[in-house]
Amino acid sequence: MEWREPVTGLKGVGPKKAAALEKLGIRTIGDLLLFFPRDYQDRRKSCGISELEEEKPVCVWGRVELVVKDPFRRGRRQILRVLISDGSGKLEILFFNAAYLASQFRKGSSFIFYGKPVWNHGKPQMIHPDFSPAEKGMTQGILPVYPLVLGLSQKDMRNWQKAALSGLSGIQEYLPEDIIRRNRLCGLDYAISNIHFPKDRQPLLEGKYRMIFDELLALQTGLLAARQKNVIGKQGPGFDPSPVEQEYIQGLPYPLTGAQLRVVSEIMADTESGKVMNRLVQGDVGSGKTAVAEVALYKAVKSGFQGVMMAPTEILAKQHFSSLSQGFAPYGITVGLLTGSMKAGEKREVLERLASGEIQILVGTHAIIQPDVAFSNLGLVITDEQHRFGVNQRTALSEKGNNPHVLVMTATPIPRTLAVILYGDLDISIIDELPPGRQKIVTRAVDESQRSACYDFVEKELNKGRQAYIVAPLIDESEVLDVKSAESLYQELRDRFAGYSVALLHGAMKQTEKDGIMSRFYQNEIQVLVSTVVIEVGINVPNSTMMVIENAERFGLAQLHQLRGRVGRGKHQSYCVLISKKSSEVARKRAEIMEKSQDGFYIAEQDLQLRGPGEIFGTRQHGVPDLAFADLAKHIKILNDVKKEADRIIEQDPLLESEAYAGLKKRIIKLFGPDFSLKL
């Protein structure tokens, strides 16, 4: 049996089973062996009924005392109840819609059950446990539990995995021996075998460690190799080495902070070096990333090149266009705008002026990466709010020029420990200083009892001529979750603030509708904006001084911080109120952190510890593939070891061209997928 052999070669895999396996991405024996369990059943443990612990899965032996069928209980679901005893106590076994099983449980017969005990009115129960007649015995050991689709059973999957492992003539190792030895890794064959069918906890941990290491090594090495491919042998646009940017910096109506000047210096060094710049600028809300981008664009134009800035939404693009047009007008620099909603004639005119070089700086949405957009001499590419774009979009924009410099900006603070992994193909600059005089946003966490007082305070701000954001976690009411919806809040607040214009905004709306509402809010035609987290990345509305977040316990710290950053952008004191319905320990800690800190990087680090990386960023949005084993929050130490190994590999073989890394190269391409535009 071979690694690439079709899975249909296994006994019992006919057309229907093969189609079901295909839904799980399993086509070959290799795919099957790399399809790992989501959980395990430890059937080595058994105990008496009197020793059962709630929610702790275990094997129990018992003799049947009573079998009862309840025909009409709990709606239409029929319940089969089997009462067993073992001398130490009694246990009720429940099966729903399984009356056909009644004939198996004869009074006085003995069975072994495996399941999770729960207590109901002080008595233990097991619901739908696995079972087997005592004389036949039950499969012992640690059994894998796989994520399945309709048409497949756990028994099927376990049998096929055993057959594949026993029939395969060894699993080929793809990491060089020195990497395995240096990092004390177990062999790949041992790892895969013990992840599927571990004899004990230690071999399982050893196998998982190996797979976590492999996954992170492929991720990190892939990103570093992609970076090498982007820069090796590529001559970047040579910007004017004289300090032409100083003219623009001195003409700004405010002095740049030390952090801004440091980042500008790093960008200037890159663009004057002759090599291609690939740099990420991370800065908290209000830290002045846009000013840094303006300096870089000014330098590009004064060096004879065009620049482009891509924003995630049309309204943000328009705001950038307005700001850049105003800032560059005194220097005779022409700025153009390109968005998807423009009329054909307007778009054609912009494209002609862009191709001729008349437009020196273009601002727009993803419409910029369309095939018909051509530049005369593109030298600098800037993407704003990078976490809204994938790697492929960034690359498509870069391909509009001859190896232009790339500057990526994000207001989503990412813990320093993770930024190196997420943006492995970029150099990183951090603006970790806010401009002087910026007022802190007064933040208060309250419970439901203070909700009415909170909205009384909102009304006071509205009476002063200010505006407010009200955020809810859901668009519509939920039968399952006891949380506020944007729709119900809108209805409530429209009555509460009858003298003011109240509008609703959510992600299910068309982009043009969302842009129209945000534009009216910006113009103060709307005073209260009820929204979902769609406003997390939005425009600058200096007159908005109130942010109220309902069911704040349902948001992570990083998201709360991003939402809070929508206010505090003008000269007036701003406020953020977090209303929580339930107060878990994590929710309480989150509220404390939000009240005491406005440092996005500190908050991101805390969020990582409290909740993991998923709240800080979605890896898919970053263009980083999904990980099966590795957890970027839990495995920081392994990440550090992997980073050293990846650096060593890339130093020896920048594009992984040697035979020693052929297997790793295949693993990288498989991890990133066929659409990974930077694939090796």
C-alpha positions as CSV (number, residue, x, y, z in Angstrom):
1,M,0.0,0.0,0.0
2,E,1.4,3.4,-1.0
3,W,0.9,6.9,0.5
4,R,-0.6,8.3,-2.7
5,E,-2.8,5.2,-3.4
6,P,-6.6,5.9,-3.6
7,V,-8.5,5.2,-0.4
8,T,-10.9,3.0,-2.5
9,G,-8.2,0.3,-2.2
10,L,-9.3,-0.2,1.4
11,K,-11.8,-2.9,2.3
12,G,-15.3,-1.5,2.7
13,V,-14.7,1.8,0.8
14,G,-17.2,1.6,-2.0
15,P,-18.5,4.5,-4.1
16,K,-20.8,5.9,-1.3
17,K,-18.2,5.7,1.4
18,A,-15.6,7.2,-1.0
19,A,-18.0,10.1,-1.7
20,A,-18.5,10.7,2.0
21,L,-14.7,10.6,2.6
22,E,-14.2,13.1,-0.3
23,K,-16.3,15.6,1.7
24,L,-13.7,15.4,4.4
25,G,-10.9,16.0,1.9
26,I,-9.8,12.3,2.0
27,R,-8.9,10.9,-1.4
28,T,-5.7,9.0,-0.7
29,I,-4.2,6.8,2.0
30,G,-2.0,9.7,3.0
31,D,-5.0,12.0,3.3
32,L,-6.6,9.4,5.5
33,L,-3.6,9.1,7.8
34,L,-3.3,12.8,8.2
35,F,-7.0,13.1,9.1
36,F,-6.6,13.1,12.9
37,P,-9.0,12.4,15.8
38,R,-10.8,15.4,17.4
39,D,-11.0,13.5,20.8
40,Y,-10.4,10.2,22.5
41,Q,-12.3,7.7,24.6
42,D,-10.2,6.3,27.4
43,R,-11.9,2.9,28.0
44,R,-9.1,1.6,30.2
45,K,-10.9,3.0,33.2
46,S,-13.9,1.4,34.8
47,C,-15.6,1.9,38.1
48,G,-18.6,1.0,40.2
49,I,-21.8,3.0,39.9
50,S,-21.4,4.5,43.4
51,E,-18.0,5.9,42.3
52,L,-19.2,7.8,39.2
53,E,-18.2,11.4,38.8
54,E,-20.3,13.9,36.8
55,E,-19.2,14.6,33.2
56,K,-16.2,12.2,33.6
57,P,-16.4,9.5,30.9
58,V,-15.9,5.9,32.1
59,C,-16.8,2.2,31.6
60,V,-19.5,0.7,33.8
61,W,-20.6,-2.9,34.2
62,G,-24.3,-3.5,35.2
63,R,-27.1,-6.0,35.2
64,V,-30.5,-4.9,33.6
65,E,-33.3,-4.5,36.2
66,L,-35.9,-2.6,34.3
67,V,-36.7,-1.6,30.6
68,V,-39.3,1.1,30.0
69,K,-40.4,2.8,26.8
70,D,-41.9,6.3,27.2
71,P,-43.8,6.8,23.9
72,F,-44.6,10.5,24.2
73,R,-42.1,12.5,26.1
74,R,-40.1,15.6,25.4
75,G,-42.0,16.6,22.3
76,R,-42.0,13.8,19.7
77,R,-38.9,12.1,20.9
78,Q,-39.5,8.6,22.2
79,I,-37.3,7.6,25.2
80,L,-36.0,4.2,26.0
81,R,-35.0,3.9,29.7
82,V,-32.8,1.0,30.9
83,L,-32.2,0.7,34.7
84,I,-29.0,-1.2,35.6
85,S,-27.3,-2.0,38.9
86,D,-23.9,-3.4,39.9
87,G,-24.4,-4.0,43.7
88,S,-23.0,-0.6,44.6
89,G,-25.8,1.5,43.1
90,K,-28.2,2.0,40.2
91,L,-27.7,3.9,36.9
92,E,-30.4,4.9,34.4
93,I,-29.4,4.6,30.7
94,L,-31.4,6.8,28.2
95,F,-31.8,6.3,24.5
96,F,-33.8,8.8,22.4
97,N,-35.8,7.5,19.4
98,A,-34.3,4.0,19.8
99,A,-37.2,1.8,20.8
100,Y,-35.7,-0.9,18.5
101,L,-33.0,-1.5,21.1
102,A,-35.5,-2.6,23.8
103,S,-35.3,-6.2,22.7
104,Q,-31.6,-6.3,23.4
105,F,-31.9,-5.4,27.0
106,R,-33.5,-8.5,28.6
107,K,-34.0,-8.3,32.4
108,G,-31.1,-10.0,34.2
109,S,-28.7,-9.7,31.2
110,S,-25.3,-7.9,31.8
111,F,-23.8,-5.1,29.7
112,I,-20.8,-2.9,29.7
113,F,-21.5,0.8,29.0
114,Y,-19.1,3.7,28.1
115,G,-20.3,7.2,28.5
116,K,-20.4,10.5,30.4
117,P,-22.5,10.3,33.7
118,V,-24.8,13.3,34.4
119,W,-27.1,13.8,37.4
120,N,-30.8,14.4,37.1
121,H,-32.8,15.1,40.4
122,G,-29.9,13.6,42.3
123,K,-29.7,10.3,40.3
124,P,-27.0,9.3,37.8
125,Q,-27.8,8.9,34.1
126,M,-25.9,8.1,30.9
127,I,-27.4,9.3,27.6
128,H,-26.7,7.3,24.5
129,P,-23.6,5.5,25.8
130,D,-21.7,3.0,23.7
131,F,-22.5,-0.5,25.0
132,S,-21.8,-4.2,24.5
133,P,-23.0,-7.5,26.1
134,A,-20.7,-8.4,29.0
135,E,-19.9,-11.8,27.6
136,K,-18.6,-10.2,24.3
137,G,-16.6,-7.5,26.2
138,M,-16.0,-4.0,25.0
139,T,-13.1,-2.7,22.9
140,Q,-10.5,-1.6,25.4
141,G,-7.8,1.0,25.4
142,I,-7.8,4.6,24.1
143,L,-10.1,4.9,21.1
144,P,-9.9,7.8,18.7
145,V,-13.0,9.9,17.9
146,Y,-13.1,11.5,14.5
147,P,-15.1,14.4,13.1
148,L,-17.4,12.7,10.6
149,V,-20.1,13.4,7.9
150,L,-23.3,11.6,7.2
151,G,-22.6,8.1,5.8
152,L,-19.5,7.4,8.0
153,S,-19.2,5.8,11.4
154,Q,-16.5,5.8,14.0
155,K,-16.2,2.1,13.5
156,D,-15.6,2.6,9.8
157,M,-12.9,5.2,10.3
158,R,-11.1,3.3,13.0
159,N,-11.0,0.1,10.9
160,W,-9.7,2.0,7.8
161,Q,-7.0,3.8,9.9
162,K,-5.8,0.5,11.3
163,A,-5.8,-1.1,7.9
164,A,-3.9,1.9,6.4
165,L,-1.3,1.9,9.2
166,S,-0.7,-1.9,9.0
167,G,-0.7,-2.0,5.2
168,L,1.6,0.9,4.6
169,S,5.2,0.1,4.0
170,G,6.5,2.8,6.3
171,I,5.8,6.5,6.4
172,Q,8.6,8.5,4.6
173,E,10.3,11.0,6.8
174,Y,10.6,14.5,5.2
175,L,12.6,16.4,7.8
176,P,16.4,16.1,7.7
177,E,17.9,14.0,10.5
178,D,19.8,16.9,12.1
179,I,16.5,18.9,12.6
180,I,14.8,15.8,14.2
181,R,17.8,15.2,16.5
182,R,18.4,18.9,17.4
183,N,14.7,19.4,18.4
184,R,14.4,15.9,20.0
185,L,11.4,15.0,17.8
186,C,9.9,11.5,17.4
187,G,9.7,9.9,14.0
188,L,6.8,10.7,11.7
189,D,5.8,7.1,11.6
190,Y,5.7,6.9,15.4
191,A,3.8,10.2,15.6
192,I,1.0,9.3,13.2
193,S,0.5,5.8,14.7
194,N,0.3,7.2,18.3
195,I,-2.0,10.0,17.4
196,H,-4.5,7.6,15.9
197,F,-4.1,4.7,18.4
198,P,-2.1,5.8,21.5
199,K,-1.2,3.1,24.1
200,D,-0.8,5.8,26.7
201,R,-0.8,9.6,27.2
202,Q,3.0,10.1,26.8
203,P,3.2,8.6,23.2
204,L,0.2,10.7,22.2
205,L,1.8,13.9,23.5
206,E,5.1,13.0,21.7
207,G,3.2,12.5,18.5
208,K,1.2,15.7,18.8
209,Y,4.4,17.7,19.6
210,R,5.9,16.4,16.4
211,M,2.9,17.4,14.3
212,I,2.7,20.9,16.0
213,F,6.4,21.4,15.3
214,D,6.0,20.3,11.7
215,E,3.0,22.5,11.1
216,L,4.6,25.6,12.6
217,L,7.9,24.9,10.8
218,A,6.0,24.7,7.4
219,L,4.2,27.9,8.2
220,Q,7.2,29.9,9.3
221,T,9.6,28.5,6.6
222,G,7.0,29.1,3.9
223,L,6.5,32.7,4.9
224,L,10.3,33.3,5.1
225,A,10.9,31.6,1.8
226,A,8.1,33.7,0.2
227,R,9.8,36.8,1.5
228,Q,13.1,35.7,0.0
229,K,11.4,35.1,-3.3
230,N,10.0,38.6,-3.1
231,V,13.3,40.2,-2.5
232,I,16.1,38.0,-3.8
233,G,17.6,39.4,-6.9
234,K,14.8,42.0,-7.2
235,Q,15.8,45.6,-7.7
236,G,13.3,47.9,-6.0
237,P,12.5,51.4,-7.2
238,G,15.4,53.7,-6.1
239,F,13.9,56.7,-4.3
240,D,15.7,60.0,-4.1
241,P,18.5,59.6,-1.5
242,S,18.3,63.2,-0.5
243,P,15.9,64.1,2.4
244,V,13.1,65.5,0.1
245,E,10.5,64.2,2.6
246,Q,11.6,66.8,5.2
247,E,9.8,69.5,3.2
248,Y,6.5,67.7,3.7
249,I,7.2,66.8,7.4
250,Q,8.0,70.5,8.2
251,G,4.8,71.6,6.4
252,L,2.5,69.5,8.6
253,P,0.3,71.4,11.0
254,Y,1.6,69.3,13.9
255,P,5.0,67.8,14.9
256,L,5.5,64.0,14.3
257,T,6.1,61.9,17.5
258,G,9.4,60.2,18.1
259,A,7.8,56.9,17.2
260,Q,6.5,58.3,13.9
261,L,9.9,59.8,13.0
262,R,11.6,56.4,13.8
263,V,9.2,54.6,11.5
264,V,9.6,57.2,8.7
265,S,13.4,56.8,9.0
266,E,13.0,53.0,8.6
267,I,10.8,53.4,5.5
268,M,13.3,56.0,4.0
269,A,16.2,53.6,4.5
270,D,14.3,50.8,2.8
271,T,13.2,52.9,-0.2
272,E,16.6,54.3,-0.8
273,S,18.5,51.0,-0.4
274,G,17.8,49.7,-4.0
275,K,16.1,46.6,-2.6
276,V,12.3,46.0,-2.5
277,M,10.6,47.2,0.8
278,N,8.1,44.9,2.4
279,R,7.2,46.5,5.6
280,L,4.3,46.3,8.1
281,V,3.5,49.4,10.2
282,Q,1.5,48.6,13.3
283,G,0.0,51.4,15.3
284,D,-2.8,51.7,17.8
285,V,-5.9,53.8,16.9
286,G,-4.9,57.4,16.8
287,S,-1.1,56.8,16.7
288,G,-0.7,58.6,13.3
289,K,-0.1,55.8,10.7
290,T,-1.8,57.9,8.0
291,A,0.8,60.7,8.5
292,V,3.6,58.2,8.1
293,A,1.9,56.9,4.9
294,E,1.6,60.5,3.5
295,V,5.4,61.1,4.0
296,A,6.1,57.8,2.2
297,L,3.8,58.8,-0.7
298,Y,5.4,62.3,-0.9
299,K,8.8,60.7,-1.1
300,A,7.6,58.4,-4.0
301,V,6.2,61.2,-6.0
302,K,9.2,63.5,-5.5
303,S,11.4,60.5,-6.6
304,G,9.5,60.3,-9.9
305,F,7.1,57.4,-9.1
306,Q,3.4,56.9,-8.5
307,G,1.9,55.7,-5.3
308,V,-1.3,53.8,-4.5
309,M,-3.3,53.3,-1.3
310,M,-5.9,50.6,-1.0
311,A,-8.6,50.8,1.8
312,P,-11.1,48.0,2.8
313,T,-14.3,50.1,2.4
314,E,-15.4,52.7,-0.1
315,I,-16.2,55.3,2.6
316,L,-12.7,54.9,4.1
317,A,-11.2,55.2,0.7
318,K,-13.1,58.4,0.1
319,Q,-12.0,59.8,3.5
320,H,-8.3,59.0,2.6
321,F,-8.8,60.6,-0.8
322,S,-10.2,63.8,0.8
323,S,-7.4,63.9,3.4
324,L,-4.6,63.3,0.8
325,S,-6.0,65.7,-1.7
326,Q,-6.0,68.5,0.9
327,G,-2.6,67.6,2.2
328,F,-0.8,67.3,-1.1
329,A,-2.6,70.3,-2.9
330,P,0.0,72.9,-1.8
331,Y,2.8,70.7,-3.4
332,G,1.1,70.3,-6.8
333,I,0.6,66.6,-6.3
334,T,-2.5,65.1,-8.1
335,V,-4.6,62.5,-6.2
336,G,-7.2,60.3,-7.9
337,L,-10.0,58.0,-6.5
338,L,-11.1,54.7,-7.9
339,T,-14.0,52.7,-6.4
340,G,-16.4,50.0,-7.5
341,S,-19.5,52.3,-7.5
342,M,-18.1,54.9,-9.9
343,K,-19.9,55.3,-13.2
344,A,-18.2,53.8,-16.3
345,G,-17.3,57.3,-17.7
346,E,-15.7,58.5,-14.4
347,K,-13.8,55.3,-14.1
348,R,-12.5,55.5,-17.7
349,E,-11.3,59.0,-17.1
350,V,-9.4,58.0,-13.9
351,L,-7.8,55.0,-15.7
352,E,-6.6,57.2,-18.6
353,R,-5.1,59.9,-16.3
354,L,-3.5,57.1,-14.2
355,A,-1.9,55.4,-17.2
356,S,-0.6,58.7,-18.5
357,G,1.0,59.5,-15.2
358,E,-1.2,62.6,-14.6
359,I,-2.6,61.0,-11.4
360,Q,0.4,60.6,-9.2
361,I,-1.3,59.0,-6.2
362,L,-4.4,56.7,-6.5
363,V,-6.7,55.9,-3.6
364,G,-9.3,53.2,-3.8
365,T,-10.9,49.9,-2.8
366,H,-10.2,46.4,-4.1
367,A,-11.3,47.9,-7.5
368,I,-7.7,48.9,-7.8
369,I,-6.5,45.3,-8.4
370,Q,-8.8,44.8,-11.5
371,P,-7.0,43.9,-14.7
372,D,-7.8,47.1,-16.5
373,V,-6.0,49.3,-13.9
374,A,-2.6,50.3,-15.3
375,F,0.0,52.6,-13.8
376,S,2.6,54.7,-15.7
377,N,5.4,54.1,-13.1
378,L,4.2,52.6,-9.8
379,G,6.8,52.8,-7.1
380,L,4.9,52.4,-3.8
381,V,1.9,50.3,-2.7
382,I,0.2,50.9,0.6
383,T,-2.6,48.8,2.0
384,D,-4.6,50.1,4.9
385,E,-6.1,47.8,7.5
386,Q,-4.2,44.8,6.1
387,H,-6.2,42.2,8.1
388,R,-9.1,42.9,5.8
389,F,-7.0,41.8,2.8
390,G,-5.4,38.4,2.0
391,V,-1.8,37.9,0.9
392,N,-3.1,37.4,-2.7
393,Q,-4.7,40.8,-2.9
394,R,-1.5,42.5,-1.7
395,T,0.5,40.5,-4.3
396,A,-2.0,41.4,-7.1
397,L,-1.6,45.1,-6.3
398,S,2.2,44.8,-6.3
399,E,2.1,43.2,-9.7
400,K,0.8,46.5,-11.1
401,G,4.3,47.9,-11.0
402,N,7.9,46.7,-11.5
403,N,8.7,45.4,-8.0
404,P,7.2,48.4,-6.2
405,H,7.9,49.0,-2.5
406,V,5.1,47.6,-0.3
407,L,3.9,49.3,3.0
408,V,1.2,47.5,5.0
409,M,-0.7,49.4,7.7
410,T,-2.8,48.0,10.5
411,A,-4.6,49.5,13.5
412,T,-5.1,46.0,15.0
413,P,-2.4,45.6,17.6
414,I,-0.9,42.1,17.4
415,P,1.3,40.8,20.3
416,R,4.9,41.1,19.4
417,T,5.3,37.4,20.0
418,L,2.9,36.6,17.1
419,A,3.6,39.5,14.7
420,V,6.8,37.8,13.5
421,I,4.8,34.6,12.6
422,L,1.8,36.3,11.1
423,Y,3.8,38.7,9.0
424,G,6.9,36.4,8.3
425,D,7.2,37.9,4.9
426,L,7.4,41.5,6.1
427,D,9.7,43.7,8.2
428,I,7.8,45.2,11.1
429,S,7.7,48.8,12.4
430,I,5.7,49.7,15.5
431,I,4.3,53.2,16.3
432,D,4.0,52.8,20.1
433,E,3.4,56.4,21.0
434,L,0.3,58.5,20.8
435,P,0.4,62.2,19.8
436,P,0.5,64.6,22.8
437,G,-2.7,66.1,24.1
438,R,-4.9,63.2,23.0
439,Q,-7.6,62.7,25.6
440,K,-8.1,59.3,27.2
441,I,-11.5,57.7,26.6
442,V,-13.3,57.4,29.9
443,T,-14.3,53.7,30.1
444,R,-16.8,52.1,32.5
445,A,-18.0,48.6,32.9
446,V,-21.6,48.3,34.2
447,D,-24.3,45.6,34.6
448,E,-27.9,45.5,33.4
449,S,-29.1,47.4,36.5
450,Q,-27.3,50.5,35.3
451,R,-28.4,50.3,31.6
452,S,-31.1,52.9,31.9
453,A,-28.7,55.4,33.6
454,C,-26.2,54.7,30.8
455,Y,-28.7,55.8,28.1
456,D,-29.6,58.9,30.2
457,F,-26.0,59.8,29.9
458,V,-26.0,59.2,26.1
459,E,-29.0,61.6,25.9
460,K,-27.0,64.3,27.7
461,E,-24.2,63.9,25.1
462,L,-26.8,64.1,22.3
463,N,-28.2,67.3,23.9
464,K,-24.7,68.8,23.6
465,G,-24.8,68.1,19.9
466,R,-22.6,65.0,20.0
467,Q,-23.2,61.6,18.4
468,A,-23.2,58.0,19.7
469,Y,-22.4,54.5,18.5
470,I,-24.4,51.6,20.1
471,V,-23.1,48.1,19.4
472,A,-24.8,44.8,19.7
473,P,-23.3,41.3,19.1
474,L,-26.1,40.0,16.8
475,I,-28.2,41.3,13.9
476,D,-31.5,39.5,14.9
477,E,-33.0,38.0,18.0
478,S,-31.7,34.5,18.9
479,E,-33.7,31.7,20.4
480,V,-30.5,30.2,21.8
481,L,-28.6,33.2,23.1
482,D,-29.9,35.7,25.7
483,V,-28.2,38.7,24.1
484,K,-29.3,42.0,22.6
485,S,-29.8,42.2,18.9
486,A,-29.1,45.3,16.8
487,E,-32.6,45.1,15.3
488,S,-34.3,45.1,18.7
489,L,-32.0,47.8,20.1
490,Y,-32.8,50.0,17.0
491,Q,-36.5,49.6,17.7
492,E,-36.0,50.4,21.4
493,L,-33.7,53.4,20.9
494,R,-35.7,54.9,18.1
495,D,-38.4,55.4,20.6
496,R,-36.1,56.4,23.5
497,F,-34.3,59.1,21.4
498,A,-37.4,60.2,19.4
499,G,-36.0,63.7,18.9
500,Y,-32.9,62.5,17.1
501,S,-32.2,60.5,14.0
502,V,-31.4,56.9,14.8
503,A,-30.1,54.4,12.2
504,L,-29.3,50.7,11.9
505,L,-26.1,49.3,10.3
506,H,-25.1,45.7,10.0
507,G,-23.0,43.4,7.8
508,A,-25.9,41.8,5.9
509,M,-26.6,45.1,4.2
510,K,-25.2,45.9,0.7
511,Q,-21.9,47.8,0.8
512,T,-23.5,50.8,-0.9
513,E,-26.2,50.9,1.8
514,K,-23.6,50.7,4.5
515,D,-21.5,53.5,2.9
516,G,-24.6,55.7,2.6
517,I,-25.5,55.3,6.3
518,M,-21.9,55.9,7.4
519,S,-21.7,59.0,5.2
520,R,-24.9,60.4,6.8
521,F,-23.5,59.7,10.3
522,Y,-20.3,61.5,9.3
523,Q,-22.3,64.5,8.1
524,N,-24.3,64.4,11.5
525,E,-27.5,63.7,9.7
526,I,-27.7,60.6,11.9
527,Q,-27.0,61.1,15.7
528,V,-27.3,57.5,17.0
529,L,-25.9,54.6,15.0
530,V,-27.0,51.2,16.2
531,S,-24.6,48.6,14.7
532,T,-23.0,45.2,14.9
533,V,-19.2,45.0,14.8
534,V,-19.2,46.1,11.2
535,I,-18.1,49.5,12.4
536,E,-15.0,48.0,14.0
537,V,-13.0,49.4,11.0
538,G,-14.7,52.6,10.0
539,I,-14.3,56.3,9.2
540,N,-13.1,59.1,11.5
541,V,-16.2,60.9,13.0
542,P,-14.7,63.5,15.4
543,N,-18.1,64.5,16.7
544,S,-19.0,61.0,18.1
545,T,-18.2,60.9,21.8
546,M,-20.2,57.9,23.0
547,M,-19.6,54.2,22.5
548,V,-22.0,51.8,24.2
549,I,-21.3,48.1,23.8
550,E,-24.2,45.8,24.8
551,N,-23.5,42.3,26.0
552,A,-19.8,43.2,26.3
553,E,-19.1,39.8,27.8
554,R,-19.5,38.3,24.3
555,F,-16.6,40.3,22.9
556,G,-12.9,39.7,23.2
557,L,-10.6,42.4,24.5
558,A,-9.0,43.2,21.2
559,Q,-12.4,43.7,19.6
560,L,-13.6,45.9,22.5
561,H,-10.5,48.0,22.1
562,Q,-11.1,48.4,18.3
563,L,-14.7,49.4,18.9
564,R,-13.7,51.9,21.6
565,G,-11.3,53.4,19.1
566,R,-14.2,54.7,17.0
567,V,-14.7,57.5,19.5
568,G,-12.1,59.9,21.1
569,R,-11.1,61.3,17.7
570,G,-12.1,64.9,18.2
571,K,-11.6,67.7,20.8
572,H,-14.4,66.7,23.1
573,Q,-14.1,64.2,26.0
574,S,-15.3,60.8,24.9
575,Y,-16.8,57.8,26.8
576,C,-17.1,54.0,26.4
577,V,-19.6,52.0,28.4
578,L,-19.5,48.2,28.5
579,I,-22.8,46.7,29.5
580,S,-22.6,43.1,30.6
581,K,-25.4,40.7,31.3
582,K,-23.4,37.8,32.7
583,S,-20.2,38.2,34.6
584,S,-17.9,35.3,34.3
585,E,-14.3,35.5,35.7
586,V,-12.9,36.1,32.2
587,A,-15.5,38.8,31.6
588,R,-14.6,40.5,34.9
589,K,-10.9,40.5,34.0
590,R,-11.6,41.9,30.6
591,A,-13.7,44.7,32.0
592,E,-10.9,45.6,34.5
593,I,-8.3,45.7,31.7
594,M,-10.5,47.9,29.5
595,E,-11.1,50.3,32.4
596,K,-7.4,50.7,33.3
597,S,-5.6,50.5,30.0
598,Q,-5.8,52.2,26.5
599,D,-2.6,50.6,25.2
600,G,-3.7,48.3,22.3
601,F,-0.5,46.3,22.5
602,Y,-0.9,45.6,26.2
603,I,-4.5,44.7,25.6
604,A,-3.7,42.3,22.8
605,E,-1.2,40.5,25.0
606,Q,-3.8,40.2,27.7
607,D,-6.4,39.0,25.2
608,L,-3.9,36.3,24.0
609,Q,-3.6,35.0,27.5
610,L,-7.4,35.2,28.3
611,R,-8.9,33.9,25.1
612,G,-6.3,32.8,22.5
613,P,-5.4,34.3,19.1
614,G,-8.7,33.9,17.4
615,E,-10.1,37.1,18.7
616,I,-7.0,39.1,17.8
617,F,-7.0,38.1,14.2
618,G,-8.5,35.5,11.9
619,T,-5.6,33.7,10.3
620,R,-7.6,33.2,7.1
621,Q,-8.0,37.0,6.8
622,H,-4.3,37.4,7.2
623,G,-3.6,35.0,4.3
624,V,-2.2,32.5,6.7
625,P,-3.6,28.9,6.4
626,D,-5.7,27.2,9.0
627,L,-3.7,25.1,11.4
628,A,-4.9,21.6,12.5
629,F,-2.7,21.1,15.5
630,A,-0.8,24.3,16.4
631,D,-2.4,27.0,18.6
632,L,-0.6,30.3,18.2
633,A,-1.5,31.3,21.7
634,K,-0.6,28.1,23.6
635,H,2.5,27.1,21.6
636,I,4.7,30.3,21.9
637,K,7.7,28.3,23.2
638,I,7.5,25.9,20.2
639,L,7.1,28.9,18.0
640,N,10.4,30.3,19.3
641,D,12.2,27.0,18.6
642,V,10.6,26.8,15.2
643,K,11.7,30.4,14.3
644,K,15.3,29.5,15.0
645,E,15.1,26.4,12.8
646,A,13.3,28.2,10.0
647,D,15.9,31.0,10.0
648,R,18.7,28.4,9.8
649,I,17.0,26.6,6.9
650,I,16.4,29.8,4.9
651,E,20.0,31.0,5.5
652,Q,21.3,27.7,4.1
653,D,18.8,27.4,1.2
654,P,16.7,30.6,0.7
655,L,14.3,29.0,-1.9
656,L,14.4,25.4,-0.6
657,E,15.9,24.1,-3.8
658,S,18.1,21.3,-2.3
659,E,17.0,17.7,-2.1
660,A,17.2,17.8,1.7
661,Y,14.2,20.2,1.9
662,A,12.1,18.7,-1.0
663,G,9.7,17.0,1.5
664,L,9.4,20.2,3.5
665,K,8.7,22.2,0.4
666,K,5.9,19.9,-0.6
667,R,4.5,20.2,2.9
668,I,4.6,24.0,2.7
669,I,2.7,24.1,-0.6
670,K,0.1,21.6,0.8
671,L,-0.3,23.8,3.9
672,F,-0.8,27.1,2.0
673,G,-2.9,25.5,-0.8
674,P,-2.8,25.9,-4.5
675,D,-4.0,29.5,-4.5
676,F,-1.1,30.7,-2.4
677,S,0.3,33.2,-4.8
678,L,3.7,33.3,-3.2
679,K,4.1,29.5,-3.5
680,L,7.6,28.3,-4.1
